[in-house]
Amino acid sequence: MNVALIGTGYVGLVTGAGLASVGHRVTCIDSNLEKIAALRRGELPFVEPGLPELVSRGVATGHLHFTHEMKEGCLGAAVIILAVGTPSNGQGEADLTALRDCARRLADFLRQRCVVVVKSTVPPGTCEAIQAVFDSRRPGGRSEIRVASNPEFLAEGTAVEDFCQPARIVIGADDPGTAELLEALYAPFDPGGSRVMTMDVATAQYAKYACNAMLAARIAMVNELANIALACDADISSVFRVVGSDPRIGPRYLQPGPGFGGSCLPKDLRALYDIAVRHGEDGTLLQSVQQTNQAQLDRLVSAVGNIFPDGFDGRLIAIWGLAFKPGTDDVRESPALRLTDRLLMAGARVQVCDPAVSCLPQMDHPQLSIHADPLDACIGAELLCVMTRWPEFLNPDWPAVASKMSHALVLDPHFLYDAATVRRSGLRYLGAGNRSMTWTYSGTRSSDSMWRLSNSSSAAP
């Protein structure tokens, strides 16, 4: 099947390469000339495990092509997939400007009968509005171009696996012919015939928001439970072993941390809350999830502030991890990046290591340095914050870490490490969130006796 795909971000590029891998002829289109040139050279604009190999195979077999010409790329396509960004605007609603512009441009030149698929995450009513754009350009107000919804369910870091071995393939179509065409498109990814879920367009659009809201709520609940457990002196690891053994809950996504980030959960939660308000619903729980996630970062900042009650000016802090999760170089709404920004604003010097993030153009700061080696990031640091669950950080050489640091404390918001193991190396360990018992430091930096375990009031940089 001939497929045109507009947008070469995470969703577009993975989708295009995935469809090409099963024999479809796919043309990926992007208005960014430099990006298209780089893709033709085999250079990807982001980190995603398995994707470089998938793209290379698609190009080598002749099934995957790249162009910046929308009209040329869409010529003869039976399916045109829209995978352009829908970021939050200032009020939290999804910004559909790029998507609408794309639809208007297509309507100006499309003449063949085809299906236009909206893969971008959009509120209910969006596909219907795009259908109206095509219908308005045809005599009688009924275009042969049909608009369908096909939301993506790709997690950064596992996107290739998620696409090639999907848990579900959602198709939103309001006529049988459109649904059958898309079912044929995805048939190679549904060998047992149980993964495709076909429904009306409005429901498919809403389903994506519902999934992300449930996931965000789970993460927020896990963090809140972990904070309460700390206050009760309960072992949160054992607690979640009990919770995860319940078949109604399951063991996945039961790790506490600094809160969720990335390009999807925060913006989709805001957009769903906006949808709720626009339809006269309170969206109380959605708002609470957003507040709980923000409070988790605030709690982490307070924990760091408690360690240095005299302020951060001139303090040297190491941070392991900038990406919002392992397996990606995406720092959008990353808790680690937000913490780094707050520390720099408060006058601290920050040394960072991340296996995938080698530079931060948006944070060109004289007090910030990025290192390839985790130990190098620790040289002279008074505090190490482990912010991303990268495999490279799971089993550190703690004696080596201790030898690099000055009056060292390890802050572990993910509760990755055994506290006794860390302490045996001469380091002090704090699982973030425990407000009542924190290691605090005051006075000169020359004496280890200046560290003490105490009840500290909250302070934030």
C-alpha positions in Angstrom: 0.0 0.0 0.0 1.3 3.5 -0.8 1.4 5.6 2.4 2.3 9.3 2.9 3.2 10.4 6.4 3.5 14.0 7.3 5.7 14.8 10.3 9.0 13.1 11.2 9.0 13.4 15.0 8.9 10.5 17.4 5.5 9.3 16.2 5.9 10.0 12.5 9.3 8.5 12.0 8.6 5.3 14.1 5.3 4.8 12.3 6.8 5.4 8.9 9.7 3.0 9.5 7.4 0.4 11.0 5.0 0.4 8.1 7.9 0.2 5.6 9.3 -2.8 7.5 6.3 -4.9 6.5 6.4 -3.9 2.8 4.3 -0.8 2.5 5.8 2.0 0.4 6.1 4.9 2.8 7.1 8.5 2.0 7.8 10.6 5.1 7.3 14.4 4.6 8.6 17.2 6.7 9.0 20.9 5.9 12.4 21.0 7.7 14.9 20.8 4.9 17.8 20.1 7.2 16.0 17.3 8.9 15.0 15.6 5.6 18.7 15.9 4.4 19.9 14.3 7.6 17.4 11.5 7.4 18.5 10.7 3.9 22.0 10.4 5.3 20.8 8.0 7.9 21.0 10.6 10.7 18.1 10.5 13.2 17.0 13.7 15.0 16.5 11.9 18.4 17.5 8.8 20.3 15.2 5.7 20.1 16.5 2.2 20.5 16.1 0.0 17.4 14.9 2.9 15.2 18.2 3.5 13.3 18.3 -0.1 12.2 14.6 0.0 11.2 15.1 3.2 9.1 18.2 1.8 7.5 16.4 -1.3 6.4 13.5 0.6 5.0 15.7 2.9 2.9 17.8 -0.1 1.7 14.8 -2.0 0.5 13.3 1.0 -1.2 10.2 1.0 1.0 11.0 4.2 2.9 11.6 7.6 1.4 11.9 11.2 2.6 10.9 14.5 1.1 10.0 18.1 2.0 7.5 18.4 -0.8 4.0 17.6 0.5 2.3 17.5 -2.8 4.9 15.2 -4.3 5.0 12.9 -1.3 1.2 12.5 -1.2 0.8 11.8 -4.9 -0.8 8.4 -5.4 -1.1 7.6 -1.7 -4.0 5.5 -0.5 -3.4 6.6 3.1 -2.1 9.9 4.3 -1.1 9.9 8.0 -0.9 13.2 9.9 1.7 13.0 12.7 2.3 16.7 13.5 2.7 18.1 17.0 -0.3 19.3 19.1 1.5 21.0 22.0 -0.3 22.8 24.9 -1.1 26.4 24.4 -1.0 28.9 27.3 -4.4 27.7 28.6 -3.6 24.0 28.5 -5.7 23.1 25.5 -4.2 21.3 22.5 -2.8 23.7 19.9 -4.1 22.4 16.6 -2.6 25.1 14.4 -0.1 22.9 12.6 -2.7 20.2 12.1 -5.3 22.5 10.7 -2.7 24.2 8.4 -1.7 20.7 7.1 -5.3 19.8 6.4 -6.0 23.0 4.5 -2.8 22.5 2.3 -3.9 19.0 1.5 -7.4 20.1 0.6 -5.9 22.5 -1.9 -4.4 19.8 -4.1 -5.7 16.4 -3.2 -7.7 14.9 -6.0 -7.3 11.1 -5.5 -9.7 9.1 -3.4 -7.8 8.4 -0.1 -8.0 8.2 3.7 -6.5 10.9 5.8 -5.5 9.5 9.2 -5.0 11.7 12.2 -2.4 10.0 14.4 -1.7 13.1 16.4 -3.3 13.3 19.8 -6.3 15.5 19.4 -9.6 16.3 21.3 -12.9 14.8 20.1 -14.3 16.9 17.2 -10.9 17.5 15.6 -11.2 14.8 12.9 -14.8 15.9 12.2 -13.5 19.5 11.7 -10.8 18.3 9.3 -13.4 16.3 7.4 -15.4 19.5 7.0 -12.4 21.2 5.5 -12.2 18.5 2.7 -16.0 18.5 2.3 -16.1 22.3 1.8 -13.7 22.1 -1.2 -15.9 19.6 -3.1 -19.1 20.3 -5.1 -22.1 19.1 -3.1 -20.1 19.3 0.1 -19.2 15.6 0.2 -15.6 14.7 -0.5 -14.3 11.3 -1.4 -11.5 11.9 1.1 -12.4 10.3 4.4 -10.8 11.3 7.7 -10.1 8.7 10.3 -8.6 8.6 13.8 -5.7 6.3 14.6 -4.1 7.4 17.9 -0.6 6.3 18.7 0.4 4.4 21.8 4.2 4.6 21.6 6.3 5.1 24.7 9.7 6.7 24.2 12.4 4.2 24.8 10.3 1.3 23.6 8.5 2.9 20.6 9.8 0.4 18.0 8.6 -2.5 20.0 5.3 -0.8 20.8 4.6 -0.2 17.1 5.7 -3.6 15.8 4.2 -5.6 18.7 1.3 -3.4 19.8 -1.0 -4.2 22.7 -3.8 -2.5 20.7 -4.4 -0.8 17.4 -7.2 1.8 17.7 -9.1 2.7 14.5 -11.7 5.4 14.5 -13.8 5.4 11.4 -17.4 6.4 10.6 -17.8 4.2 7.5 -17.0 0.5 6.9 -14.8 1.1 3.8 -12.4 3.4 5.7 -12.2 0.9 8.6 -11.5 -2.0 6.3 -8.6 -0.1 4.5 -6.9 0.7 7.8 -7.4 -2.8 9.1 -5.6 -4.0 6.0 -2.8 -1.5 6.5 -2.2 -2.8 10.0 -2.9 -6.5 9.3 0.8 -7.5 9.5 0.9 -6.2 13.1 -2.2 -8.1 14.1 -1.5 -11.7 13.1 -4.1 -13.1 15.6 -6.8 -10.6 14.7 -7.3 -9.5 18.3 -5.3 -6.3 18.5 -7.4 -4.0 16.2 -10.2 -2.2 18.0 -12.5 -0.4 15.6 -14.9 2.3 16.9 -16.3 5.7 15.9 -14.0 8.6 15.3 -15.0 10.6 18.4 -14.4 7.6 20.7 -11.0 6.8 19.2 -9.8 10.4 19.7 -10.9 10.4 23.4 -9.5 6.9 24.1 -5.9 8.2 23.8 -6.5 10.9 26.4 -8.2 8.4 28.7 -5.2 6.0 28.6 -2.7 8.8 29.4 -4.8 10.1 32.2 -5.0 6.7 33.8 -1.2 6.3 33.6 -0.6 9.8 35.0 -3.0 9.1 37.8 -1.2 5.8 38.7 2.2 7.5 38.8 0.9 10.3 41.0 -0.7 7.8 43.3 2.5 5.8 43.6 4.4 8.9 44.5 1.9 9.9 47.1 1.8 6.5 48.7 5.6 6.5 48.8 5.6 9.9 50.6 3.1 8.7 53.2 5.0 5.5 53.7 8.2 7.5 54.5 6.3 9.5 57.1 5.0 6.3 58.7 8.4 4.7 58.6 7.1 1.9 56.3 9.2 0.1 53.8 7.8 1.3 50.5 9.5 -1.5 48.5 7.7 -4.1 50.5 4.5 -2.2 50.3 4.6 -2.1 46.5 5.4 -5.9 46.4 2.1 -6.4 48.2 0.2 -3.9 46.0 1.7 -5.4 42.8 0.6 -8.9 43.7 -3.0 -7.9 43.5 -4.1 -9.1 40.0 -6.5 -6.1 39.8 -3.5 -3.8 40.0 -0.4 -5.6 38.7 3.3 -4.8 39.2 4.0 -2.3 36.5 4.5 1.4 37.1 4.9 0.9 40.9 8.2 2.7 41.2 8.2 6.1 43.0 10.2 8.9 41.5 10.4 12.7 40.9 7.1 12.8 38.9 6.2 12.3 35.3 7.4 14.4 32.4 8.0 14.1 28.7 6.0 15.2 25.7 2.8 13.3 26.3 1.5 12.8 29.9 1.7 16.5 31.0 0.3 18.0 27.9 -2.4 15.4 27.4 -3.5 15.7 31.0 -3.8 19.5 30.6 -5.7 19.0 27.4 -8.1 16.5 28.9 -8.8 18.9 31.8 -9.5 21.6 29.3 -11.9 19.3 27.4 -13.7 18.6 30.7 -14.1 22.2 31.6 -15.3 23.1 28.1 -18.0 20.5 28.5 -19.1 21.6 31.9 -17.4 18.8 33.9 -15.3 19.5 37.0 -12.3 17.3 36.1 -11.5 17.3 39.8 -9.3 14.2 39.8 -7.4 15.4 36.6 -6.6 18.6 38.4 -5.5 16.8 41.5 -3.1 14.5 39.4 -1.5 17.6 37.9 -1.1 19.2 41.4 0.3 16.0 42.9 2.9 15.7 40.1 4.0 19.3 40.6 4.1 18.8 44.4 6.4 15.9 43.9 9.0 18.1 42.2 8.5 20.8 44.9 9.1 18.1 47.6 12.3 17.2 45.9 13.4 20.8 45.7 12.6 21.2 49.4 14.6 18.1 50.2 17.6 19.6 48.4 16.9 22.9 50.1 17.0 21.3 53.5 20.5 20.0 52.9 21.8 23.5 52.3 19.7 25.8 54.5 22.2 28.6 54.0 21.5 28.7 50.3 23.0 27.4 47.0 25.3 30.1 46.0 28.6 28.5 44.9 27.5 25.0 45.9 28.5 22.2 43.5 25.8 19.6 42.8 26.0 16.5 40.6 22.9 15.2 38.7 22.7 11.8 37.1 20.1 11.9 34.3 18.5 14.7 32.4 16.1 12.8 30.1 12.6 12.4 31.6 13.0 8.6 31.4 15.7 6.1 30.3 15.9 5.1 26.6 15.4 8.6 25.2 17.1 12.0 24.9 13.9 13.8 25.4 14.1 16.5 28.2 10.7 18.0 27.6 9.1 18.7 31.0 11.7 16.5 32.6 11.8 16.8 36.4 15.6 16.5 36.2 15.8 19.5 33.9 13.4 21.5 36.0 15.5 20.8 39.1 18.7 21.8 37.3 17.1 25.0 36.2 16.0 25.9 39.8 19.4 25.1 41.2 21.2 27.3 38.6 18.8 30.1 39.2 19.6 29.8 42.9 23.4 30.2 42.2 24.5 26.6 42.4 27.1 25.0 40.0 25.7 21.8 38.4 27.6 18.9 36.8 25.4 16.6 34.8 25.8 13.1 33.3 23.2 11.6 30.9 23.9 8.7 28.5 21.8 10.2 25.8 21.8 14.0 26.4 25.2 15.5 25.4 24.2 19.1 25.1 21.4 21.5 26.2 21.2 24.5 23.8 18.2 25.8 25.7 20.3 25.9 28.9 23.6 27.5 27.9 24.7 28.5 31.3 28.2 29.1 32.6 27.5 27.2 35.8 26.3 24.1 34.0 28.6 21.4 32.6 27.7 18.1 31.0 29.9 15.0 31.4 30.1 11.7 29.6 31.3 9.8 32.6 29.1 9.6 35.8 32.2 9.8 38.0 33.4 12.9 36.3 30.1 14.6 37.1 30.8 13.8 40.8 34.2 15.5 41.1 34.1 17.9 44.0 30.3 17.7 44.3 28.7 18.1 47.7 25.4 16.3 46.6 24.5 13.7 44.0 20.9 13.6 42.8 20.0 10.5 40.8 17.2 11.7 38.6 16.8 9.2 35.7 16.6 5.4 36.0 19.2 4.8 33.4 20.7 1.2 33.5 24.2 2.9 33.7 23.3 4.3 37.1 21.7 1.2 38.7 24.9 -0.4 40.1 27.5 2.4 40.7 30.9 1.9 42.2 30.0 3.6 45.4 33.6 3.8 46.8 34.7 5.4 43.6 31.8 7.9 43.8 32.7 8.7 47.4 36.3 9.3 46.4 35.3 11.9 43.9 32.8 13.9 46.0 33.2 16.3 48.9 31.1 15.8 52.0 29.0 13.5 49.9 25.2 12.9 50.1 23.2 10.8 47.7 19.6 11.9 47.0 17.6 9.0 45.5 14.0 10.0 44.5 13.5 6.7 42.8 14.6 4.6 45.8 17.0 2.7 43.5 19.6 1.8 46.0 20.0 -0.1 49.2 20.7 2.5 51.8 23.1 0.3 53.8 25.2 -0.4 50.7 25.6 3.3 50.0 26.4 4.1 53.5 29.1 1.5 53.8 31.1 3.5 51.2 31.1 6.5 53.4 28.2 8.3 51.7 25.1 9.5 53.2 21.8 8.3 51.7 18.4 10.1 51.5 15.3 8.8 49.8 13.7 12.0 48.6 10.4 12.8 50.2 11.3 12.2 53.8 10.9 15.7 55.3 11.3 14.8 58.9 14.8 13.2 58.8 17.3 14.8 56.5 21.0 15.2 56.3 21.8 18.9 56.6 25.1 20.7 56.1 26.2 24.0 57.5 29.4 25.9 58.2 32.6 25.4 56.4 33.1 22.6 53.9 36.3 21.4 55.5 34.9 19.3 58.3 32.8 16.1 58.0 31.4 16.9 61.5 29.4 19.7 60.0 27.0 17.1 58.6 24.2 16.1 61.0 20.9 14.1 60.9 18.2 16.4 62.1 14.6 17.4 61.9 14.6 20.3 59.3 12.1 22.8 58.2 11.4 23.0 54.5 13.4 25.4 52.4 13.5 25.7 48.7 16.0 27.4 46.4 
